[in-house]
Amino acid sequence: MPREKSSETTSPTRKRTPRKGASPPAAELVYPGFVDPQQRAALIARAAYFRAMNRGFDPGYELEDWLSAEAEVDAELMRGTAESARV
């Protein structure tokens, strides 16, 4: 006859320790200098505006201004030197 396990014979549940080199869960990740998407879009819009202003607001370069501003803002945020990331 098979033996039934009783609650007395089961071992207490243990917390598993993470393996070496395992990354922490996403909830525990901290991103220094994180800027929310709305702030990022505002920074890009401002940079694109100044790019357009510097070339005299000539039409036809809006996408180029936006993409250049986006690359510039993202590079600044990655470096952590953008003024708005510190605020």
N, C-alpha and C positions, 0 to 999 in steps of 0.2 A: 504494500500500500504506500502511495507517495506521501512524503512527509510535508506537512503544511508549515509555512513559515509563520512564526508568531512575531508580534511587534517587539518582543523582548530580544529576539535573535538578530534583528536587522540592525545594521550599524547606523549611527547618526549621519545625517547628510553633511557633507563637507563642501566648503566652497572650493572651487577649483582655482588654482593659481594660474595666471596667464603664462603662456609660453614665452620664453625669451625671444625678443625680436617681434613679438606680436604687437600690432598697433592697437591703441586704446579705442574703445567704442566711440562712434561719431559724436555722441552726446558729450563726451569728455574732451573733445578736441577744442583747442582755443586758437583762434586766428588773430594774431596781433595786427592791429591796424585795419581790422575789418570795417568796411563801409557798406551800409545796406544799399540795395540796388537803386533806390530813389536818390540817395546822396551821390552815388556814382554817376547816374544819368545827369544830375545837375552839374557835377564837375565837368563832364564831357560837353554838355551844352554850353557851359561858360567858356571852356577852352575853344570850342568850335566857333563861338561868336567872336572871340578875339582873333582867331585865325582869319575869319571873314573880314573883320574890321581892318586888319593889317593889309589886306589886299584890295581894300576899297569896296567891299561888298559886291564885287563882280558876280553876276549870276552864272550858274552852271557848275559851281565848285562845291556845292553844299555837301554832297556825299563824301567827297575827298576831304573836306574840312572835318566832317564828323568822324570818319575813320582814322584820320591822323590824330585828332583830339582823343579818341578812344584809346589808341595805342599809347599816346603820351600819358594819359591819366592812369592807365593800367600799369605802365612801367613805374610811374611815381608811387602808386599804391604798393606794388611789389617791393620796391626799395624801402617803403615806409617813410618816405620823406615828404609826402604830400601834406600841405598845411592842414587840409581838412581832416586828414586821418588822425592828426594829433589832437584835434579839438574834441 
